[in-house]
Amino acid sequence: MLKQLFPIKHVAGYISSLVLSAVALVVLLDMPFASKMAILVVTAVLQASVQLVLFMHAGESEDKKSVYINIAYALFVGLVTIFGTLFIFVWGWYS
């Protein structure tokens, strides 16, 4: 009975989130820039996956296709916003 009430997946997700956050602190070490960015990107993708699957229940709905389409759309909007801002402010693509 107690085994059914204890949220082992959530605890494991919380601990893995803490570990991934600690691993991301490696960027404070004296390393090449490319290595730091690779570590940050990998830990960020893993952290986002843990959050989506365990805490936002992305894989538990009946209509998984619409959930993943919404995630892809959110990624698209985020990337357009980031690169649009870079085009305007950094690279000077304005009229």
C-alpha positions as CSV (number, residue, x, y, z in Angstrom):
1,M,0.0,0.0,0.0
2,L,2.7,2.4,1.0
3,K,4.7,1.6,-2.2
4,Q,1.7,2.8,-4.3
5,L,1.5,6.1,-2.4
6,F,5.2,7.0,-2.5
7,P,6.0,9.0,-5.7
8,I,9.3,7.3,-6.5
9,K,9.3,8.7,-10.1
10,H,8.9,12.3,-8.8
11,V,11.7,11.9,-6.3
12,A,14.0,10.4,-8.9
13,G,13.2,13.2,-11.2
14,Y,13.9,15.8,-8.5
15,I,17.2,14.2,-7.7
16,S,18.2,13.9,-11.3
17,S,17.3,17.6,-11.8
18,L,19.5,18.5,-8.9
19,V,22.4,16.4,-10.3
20,L,22.0,18.0,-13.8
21,S,22.0,21.4,-12.3
22,A,25.2,20.6,-10.4
23,V,26.8,19.2,-13.6
24,A,26.0,22.4,-15.3
25,L,28.2,24.3,-12.8
26,V,31.2,22.7,-14.6
27,V,31.2,25.9,-16.7
28,L,32.8,27.7,-13.8
29,L,35.9,25.6,-14.3
30,D,38.8,26.6,-16.6
31,M,37.8,24.8,-19.8
32,P,37.6,25.7,-23.5
33,F,34.5,27.6,-24.4
34,A,33.2,24.9,-26.8
35,S,33.4,22.3,-24.1
36,K,31.5,24.5,-21.7
37,M,28.7,25.2,-24.3
38,A,28.5,21.5,-25.1
39,I,28.0,20.6,-21.5
40,L,25.4,23.3,-21.0
41,V,23.4,22.3,-24.1
42,V,23.4,18.6,-23.1
43,T,22.4,19.2,-19.5
44,A,19.7,21.7,-20.6
45,V,18.2,19.2,-23.1
46,L,18.3,16.5,-20.5
47,Q,16.8,18.8,-17.8
48,A,14.0,19.9,-20.1
49,S,13.2,16.2,-21.0
50,V,13.0,15.3,-17.3
51,Q,10.8,18.2,-16.6
52,L,8.5,17.5,-19.5
53,V,8.1,13.7,-18.9
54,L,8.1,13.5,-15.1
55,F,6.6,16.8,-13.9
56,M,4.5,18.0,-16.9
57,H,3.3,14.5,-17.8
58,A,4.0,14.9,-21.5
59,G,3.8,11.2,-22.3
60,E,0.7,10.4,-20.2
61,S,-2.1,11.8,-22.3
62,E,-4.1,9.9,-24.8
63,D,-3.4,12.3,-27.6
64,K,0.4,12.2,-27.6
65,K,0.6,13.7,-31.1
66,S,-0.9,17.0,-30.1
67,V,1.4,17.2,-27.1
68,Y,4.5,16.8,-29.2
69,I,3.2,19.2,-31.8
70,N,2.7,21.8,-29.1
71,I,6.2,21.2,-27.8
72,A,7.6,21.6,-31.4
73,Y,5.6,24.8,-31.9
74,A,6.9,26.2,-28.6
75,L,10.5,25.4,-29.6
76,F,9.9,27.1,-33.0
77,V,8.5,30.2,-31.4
78,G,11.4,30.3,-28.9
79,L,14.0,29.9,-31.6
80,V,12.4,32.5,-33.8
81,T,12.3,34.9,-30.9
82,I,16.0,34.3,-30.0
83,F,17.4,34.5,-33.5
84,G,15.1,37.4,-34.4
85,T,16.5,39.3,-31.4
86,L,20.0,38.5,-32.4
87,F,19.4,39.6,-36.0
88,I,18.0,42.9,-34.9
89,F,20.2,43.8,-32.0
90,V,23.5,42.1,-32.7
91,W,23.8,41.7,-36.4
92,G,22.0,44.9,-37.3
93,W,19.3,43.6,-39.6
94,Y,16.8,46.4,-39.3
95,S,15.7,49.1,-41.7
